[in-house]
Amino acid sequence: MYTMKFHEISELISLGEGESIEFKSSLGELKEIGETVCAFLNKRGGIVLVGVSDEGRILGVEIGIRTLERLSNFLLETIKPKPLISINLKAINNKIIILVEVPEGSDKPYFFKGRAFIRVDATNRIMARDEILELAKNIRRPFDMLPLEEKVEVEERLVREVVEKASTYRRMRISYTTLEDVLKKLGVWGKNAQALLFSPDASTMFPHAKIKIMVTRRGVVIDERVIEGPLITQLRETLATLKQYFFKGWEVTGLERREVWEYPLEAVREGIVNALIHRDYYITSPIFIRLEDYSLTIYNPGTLPKQLDVEDLYKDHPSIPRNPLLAKTFYYYGLFEEWGTGTLRIIDACRKARLPQPIWRVEQGFTYLTLQKWEELLTESEKKILEILHKKRSVDEIVTLVGLTERRIRDLLKKLEERGLIAKEKIGRRYYYYATHL
């Protein structure tokens, strides 16, 4: 940080106090010094001269061995988030003054002992709630880039995994020397992203950094889970939990047999990844996932970037990550693309699985993604057919049980088969139909 020279300080003193200059007679005014530094941080920066009277007379201050250290610790402990300031001694007219240089804050709003101050002319004023909210809204930095306020434990195996994945999926060579060195190369050292990505205490430090899952069947809750820990761990455990409740079948093509899940895992994984890296971590709500009989919905805290609306998600669009460090690390993992194609991959996966098009919507500060099954969109007649096909039945049996004409039944069976909801098997000379998800 640039430090002012003698003649510059003298000129400032001659100008008197103003929006960016404050005089304090001694270190006995620590509270007032803290308020002023906070006010400068929330405005356009400024300078506090300690050892100068309100009238601009040089008084000087008594300096001990740890005077500057105590002043620095006081400001760092009482102002949140931690400010970046410079404190130096200057000799003027054979007297020592303290020069506190305060740049405009990059993490506004700042609080001194729980109160936000702002500079107005030559005074410090406590900010109103609406002013604080507006300041935070306009100047807020990405949550994952904010500095950590304490040291955190790191799961080194996850860091090594990122390095290996970056080499495998991105052909990037990140040399592994020390843990700290690698975290610095990833750009997360000392930032919230470090805790969110790699700390087992991520959900303790940030209690809202978790995923809550609710599974219902016919309107009755049958399971609730809370998934915590590093984000990659949350992704894996959430997928594993959901798979316990997804119906699974098999599709045979030639000599190959492959798993077919109720919801395409690629789409589900992409939806969870998008929630983890695009969510607004300033909102103190977890991610919610609700699995019902015929739908899966991911509730993601935060709205879309102002450059996008819901319609853009169904076509090519730019990627605008709310948390760039999280996005970059998931990119190294091979779990995120930087081209805004994630929503298109979800749409394509649902199409290939013969599911309806996914639905995105934004309501009450949340972005919702819903994957549907055709059952959600069925007519009463189609639902009735599915209910009786818990066992194999012929067309004649279905006509008798449903009470529609054979022609109408055959039309409905064709639609249900095209949607992958039923299948048929030839036994003797007749075809028998059955529900595929039972």
C-alpha positions in Angstrom: 0.0 0.0 0.0 1.3 3.5 -0.9 2.5 5.4 2.2 2.2 9.2 2.3 5.2 11.5 2.4 5.9 14.3 4.9 4.8 17.2 2.7 1.6 15.4 1.7 0.6 14.9 5.3 1.3 18.5 6.1 -0.9 19.6 3.2 -3.7 17.3 4.5 -3.5 18.7 8.0 -3.7 22.3 6.5 -7.0 21.3 4.7 -8.7 20.2 8.0 -11.1 17.4 8.6 -13.5 16.3 5.8 -15.1 13.3 4.2 -11.7 11.5 3.9 -9.6 13.0 6.7 -10.1 12.6 10.4 -7.9 14.0 13.3 -7.7 12.3 16.7 -5.7 13.8 19.6 -4.6 10.5 21.2 -5.0 6.7 21.4 -7.5 7.4 24.2 -10.1 7.7 21.5 -9.9 4.1 20.3 -13.6 3.8 20.0 -13.8 6.9 17.8 -10.9 5.7 15.7 -12.6 2.4 15.1 -15.8 4.1 14.1 -14.0 6.3 11.6 -12.0 3.5 10.0 -15.3 1.6 9.6 -17.0 4.7 8.1 -14.1 5.2 5.6 -14.2 1.5 4.6 -17.9 1.8 3.8 -17.4 5.0 1.8 -14.4 5.8 -0.4 -11.6 5.3 2.0 -9.7 8.0 4.0 -6.9 8.8 6.5 -6.9 9.0 10.3 -4.1 11.0 11.9 -3.7 10.2 15.6 -1.8 12.9 17.5 -3.5 15.9 15.8 -6.1 18.1 17.5 -9.5 18.9 15.8 -8.1 22.3 14.9 -5.1 20.7 13.1 -2.5 21.3 15.8 0.3 18.7 16.0 0.2 17.1 19.5 2.1 13.9 19.0 1.6 10.6 20.7 3.6 8.5 23.1 4.8 5.4 21.4 5.7 2.1 23.2 7.2 -1.1 22.0 3.7 -2.6 21.1 1.7 0.5 20.4 1.1 -0.1 16.7 0.5 -3.8 17.3 -2.2 -3.1 19.9 -3.9 -0.5 17.6 -3.8 -2.9 14.7 -5.1 -5.8 16.7 -7.9 -3.6 18.1 -9.1 -2.7 14.6 -8.8 -6.2 13.2 -10.7 -7.6 16.1 -13.5 -5.1 16.3 -14.2 -4.5 12.6 -15.8 -7.2 10.5 -15.0 -8.4 7.9 -11.4 -7.9 8.6 -10.1 -4.7 7.0 -7.0 -4.1 4.9 -5.4 -1.1 6.4 -1.9 0.4 6.8 -0.6 1.9 10.1 2.7 3.8 10.2 4.5 6.4 12.3 5.4 9.8 11.0 7.6 12.5 12.5 6.3 16.1 12.0 7.7 19.1 13.8 9.8 16.8 16.1 6.7 15.0 17.2 5.4 11.5 16.4 1.9 11.0 14.9 0.2 7.8 13.8 -1.0 7.6 10.2 -3.8 5.1 9.5 -4.5 4.8 5.8 -7.8 3.2 4.9 -8.7 2.2 1.4 -12.2 1.8 0.2 -13.4 -1.5 1.4 -13.9 -4.4 -1.0 -16.1 -6.5 1.3 -18.8 -3.9 2.2 -20.7 -3.5 4.5 -18.2 -3.3 7.4 -19.2 -3.3 11.0 -17.5 -1.9 14.1 -18.6 -3.7 17.2 -21.7 -4.8 15.4 -22.7 -1.4 14.0 -22.1 -0.2 10.4 -20.8 3.4 10.1 -20.5 5.6 7.0 -18.7 8.9 6.4 -20.9 11.9 5.7 -18.9 15.1 5.3 -16.7 15.3 8.4 -18.8 13.0 10.6 -19.4 9.3 11.1 -23.1 8.2 11.0 -24.6 4.9 11.9 -26.1 3.3 8.8 -29.8 2.5 8.7 -30.9 -1.1 8.0 -32.1 -0.2 4.4 -28.7 1.5 3.7 -26.8 -1.6 4.8 -29.0 -3.9 2.7 -28.6 -1.7 -0.4 -24.8 -1.5 0.2 -24.6 -5.3 0.5 -26.7 -5.7 -2.6 -24.7 -3.4 -4.8 -21.1 -4.3 -3.7 -21.3 -7.9 -2.5 -18.4 -10.1 -3.4 -18.8 -13.7 -4.3 -19.2 -15.6 -1.1 -16.6 -18.2 -2.0 -14.0 -15.5 -2.4 -14.4 -13.9 1.1 -11.5 -14.4 3.5 -11.8 -17.1 6.1 -11.9 -15.8 9.6 -10.3 -18.8 11.2 -8.1 -21.7 10.3 -9.9 -24.9 9.1 -9.0 -28.5 8.8 -8.6 -29.8 5.3 -9.2 -33.3 4.0 -6.0 -33.7 2.0 -7.3 -36.7 0.0 -9.9 -34.4 -1.6 -7.3 -32.0 -2.6 -5.2 -34.7 -4.1 -8.3 -36.0 -5.9 -8.8 -32.6 -7.6 -5.2 -32.6 -8.8 -5.7 -36.1 -10.3 -9.0 -35.3 -11.8 -7.6 -32.1 -13.4 -5.0 -34.2 -15.1 -7.4 -36.9 -16.2 -10.3 -34.7 -17.4 -8.7 -31.4 -18.3 -5.1 -32.4 -19.1 -3.9 -29.9 -16.5 -0.7 -30.7 -14.6 -0.8 -29.2 -11.1 2.4 -30.1 -9.3 1.8 -31.3 -5.7 4.4 -29.9 -3.3 2.8 -28.9 -0.1 -0.9 -28.7 0.8 -0.8 -24.9 1.2 1.0 -24.5 -2.1 -1.7 -26.6 -4.0 -4.5 -24.7 -2.4 -2.9 -21.4 -3.5 -2.6 -22.7 -7.0 -6.3 -23.6 -6.9 -6.9 -20.0 -5.8 -8.8 -21.1 -2.7 -6.2 -20.7 0.1 -7.5 -18.7 3.0 -11.0 -18.2 1.4 -14.4 -19.5 2.1 -14.1 -21.8 -0.9 -11.3 -23.7 0.9 -13.7 -24.6 3.7 -16.6 -25.4 1.5 -14.7 -27.6 -0.8 -12.2 -29.4 1.4 -13.1 -29.0 5.1 -14.9 -31.7 7.1 -16.2 -28.8 9.2 -17.8 -27.0 6.2 -21.3 -27.3 7.5 -20.3 -26.4 11.0 -18.7 -23.1 9.8 -21.5 -22.4 7.5 -24.6 -24.1 8.9 -26.7 -23.5 5.8 -24.1 -25.3 3.6 -26.0 -28.6 3.5 -28.6 -30.5 1.6 -31.9 -31.6 3.1 -33.7 -34.5 1.4 -37.3 -35.5 1.9 -38.8 -38.6 0.3 -42.5 -39.1 0.2 -44.8 -41.8 -1.1 -48.5 -41.1 -1.7 -48.1 -37.9 0.4 -46.5 -39.7 3.4 -42.9 -38.8 4.4 -40.9 -42.0 4.5 -37.4 -40.6 4.9 -35.6 -37.3 5.7 -31.9 -36.9 5.5 -29.4 -34.0 6.1 -26.2 -34.2 4.0 -23.3 -32.2 5.3 -19.5 -31.8 4.8 -17.4 -30.8 1.9 -19.4 -30.1 -1.3 -18.0 -33.0 -3.3 -19.0 -35.3 -0.4 -22.4 -33.8 -0.3 -22.8 -34.5 -4.0 -21.8 -38.1 -3.7 -23.9 -38.8 -0.6 -27.0 -37.1 -2.0 -26.8 -39.2 -5.2 -26.3 -42.3 -3.1 -29.3 -41.5 -1.0 -31.6 -40.7 -3.9 -30.6 -43.9 -5.7 -31.9 -45.9 -2.8 -35.4 -44.7 -3.7 -35.2 -44.6 -7.5 -36.8 -47.4 -9.3 -34.2 -49.3 -11.4 -34.7 -51.5 -14.4 -32.6 -53.0 -17.1 -32.4 -52.4 -20.9 -30.9 -55.1 -23.1 -29.4 -54.1 -26.4 -27.9 -57.0 -28.3 -25.6 -58.7 -25.8 -25.3 -55.6 -23.6 -27.4 -55.0 -20.4 -27.4 -51.6 -18.8 -29.1 -50.1 -15.8 -32.1 -47.8 -16.4 -33.0 -45.5 -13.6 -36.3 -43.8 -12.9 -34.6 -40.5 -13.4 -31.4 -40.2 -15.5 -28.5 -40.0 -13.1 -26.7 -37.6 -15.4 -29.6 -35.1 -15.1 -29.9 -35.5 -11.4 -26.1 -35.1 -10.9 -26.1 -32.0 -13.1 -29.0 -30.5 -11.1 -27.2 -31.0 -7.8 -23.9 -29.7 -9.1 -25.6 -26.6 -10.4 -27.3 -26.1 -7.0 -24.0 -26.4 -5.1 -22.0 -24.0 -7.2 -24.6 -21.5 -8.2 -26.6 -21.2 -5.0 -26.5 -17.9 -3.0 -24.5 -18.7 0.1 -25.5 -15.3 1.6 -29.0 -16.8 2.0 -29.0 -18.8 5.2 -31.1 -21.7 3.9 -29.9 -25.1 2.8 -30.6 -26.7 -0.6 -33.8 -28.8 -0.4 -34.5 -31.9 -2.5 -38.0 -33.4 -2.5 -38.6 -36.8 -4.1 -42.3 -37.6 -4.6 -44.1 -40.3 -6.4 -43.9 -38.7 -9.8 -41.4 -35.9 -9.5 -38.0 -34.8 -8.1 -37.5 -31.1 -7.3 -34.3 -29.3 -6.3 -34.9 -26.0 -4.4 -31.8 -23.8 -4.8 -31.4 -20.7 -2.7 -31.0 -17.7 -4.9 -32.4 -16.3 -8.2 -30.8 -16.4 -11.6 -28.1 -13.8 -12.6 -29.7 -10.6 -13.8 -28.4 -11.3 -17.3 -30.6 -14.4 -17.6 -34.2 -15.4 -17.3 -35.9 -18.8 -17.1 -36.4 -19.0 -20.9 -32.6 -18.8 -21.5 -32.1 -22.0 -19.6 -33.8 -24.0 -22.4 -31.3 -22.7 -25.0 -27.6 -21.9 -25.4 -26.6 -19.3 -22.8 -23.4 -18.0 -21.1 -22.2 -19.5 -17.9 -22.3 -16.9 -15.1 -21.2 -18.7 -11.9 -22.2 -17.0 -8.7 -19.3 -18.7 -6.9 -16.4 -18.7 -9.4 -13.9 -20.6 -7.2 -16.3 -23.4 -6.6 -17.2 -23.5 -10.3 -13.5 -23.7 -11.3 -12.8 -26.6 -8.9 -15.8 -28.6 -10.0 -14.6 -27.9 -13.6 -11.3 -29.5 -12.6 -13.2 -32.5 -11.2 -14.9 -32.9 -14.6 -18.3 -32.2 -13.1 -19.0 -28.7 -14.5 -18.5 -27.1 -17.9 -17.8 -23.4 -18.4 -20.0 -23.0 -21.4 -23.5 -22.8 -19.9 -24.4 -26.2 -21.2 -25.5 -27.8 -18.0 -29.2 -27.1 -18.4 -29.1 -28.4 -22.0 -27.5 -31.7 -20.8 -30.3 -32.1 -18.3 -32.9 -31.6 -21.0 -31.1 -34.0 -23.3 -30.8 -36.7 -20.6 -34.5 -36.4 -19.9 -35.4 -36.7 -23.6 -33.2 -39.8 -24.0 -34.9 -41.3 -20.9 -38.3 -40.5 -22.5 -39.3 -38.2 -19.7 -41.1 -34.9 -20.0 -39.0 -31.8 -20.4 -37.6 -30.5 -17.0 -39.1 -27.4 -15.6 -37.2 -24.4 -14.1 -38.9 -21.6 -12.2 -37.9 -18.8 -9.9 -40.1 -18.0 -6.9 -39.6 -16.2 -3.6 -35.8 -16.0 -3.9 -35.3 -19.7 -4.9 -34.6 -21.3 -8.3 -36.5 -24.6 -8.7 -35.6 -27.5 -11.0 -38.3 -30.2 -11.3 -37.8 -33.5 -13.1 -41.2 -35.1 -13.9 -42.4 -38.5 -14.8 -45.2 -38.9 -17.3 -47.4 -40.1 -14.5 -47.6 -36.5 -13.2 -49.2 -35.6 -16.5 -51.5 -38.5 -17.1 -55.2 -38.5 -17.6 -57.4 -40.4 -15.2 -57.9 -43.2 -17.7 -54.1 -43.5 -18.2 -53.6 -43.6 -14.4 -56.3 -46.3 -14.0 -54.5 -48.5 -16.7 -51.2 -48.1 -14.9 -52.8 -49.1 -11.5 -54.1 -52.4 -12.9 -50.9 -53.3 -14.7 -49.1 -54.2 -11.5 -49.5 -57.7 -13.1 -49.5 -58.7 -16.7 -52.9 -58.3 -18.4 -54.2 -58.8 -21.9 -56.1 -56.1 -23.9 -59.4 -57.9 -23.2 -58.8 -57.8 -19.5 -57.9 -54.1 -19.6 -61.0 -53.3 -21.6 -63.2 -55.0 -19.0 -61.5 -53.4 -15.9 -61.2 -49.9 -17.3 -64.6 -49.8 -19.1 -63.4 -48.2 -22.4 -63.7 -49.4 -26.0 -60.9 -51.7 -27.3 -59.9 -49.0 -29.8 -59.5 -46.4 -27.1 -57.6 -48.8 -24.9 -55.2 -49.6 -27.7 -54.6 -45.9 -28.3 -53.8 -45.3 -24.6 -51.6 -48.4 -24.4 -49.6 -47.1 -27.4 -49.0 -43.7 -25.7 -48.0 -45.3 -22.4 -45.6 -47.6 -24.2 -44.0 -44.7 -26.1 -43.4 -42.9 -22.8 -41.7 -46.0 -21.4 -44.3 -46.4 -18.7 -45.4 -49.9 -19.8 -44.1 -52.7 -21.8 -45.6 -55.8 -23.5 -44.6 -59.4 -23.7 -45.9 -62.0 -26.1 -47.2 -65.2 -24.4 -48.5 -67.7 -26.9 -50.5 -65.7 -29.5 -51.4 -62.8 -27.3 -49.6 -59.7 -25.9 -49.7 -59.0 -22.2 -49.0 -55.5 -20.9 -47.3 -54.6 -17.6 -46.1 -51.4 -15.8 -42.3 -51.0 -16.1 -41.8 -49.1 -12.9 -43.2 -51.7 -10.5 
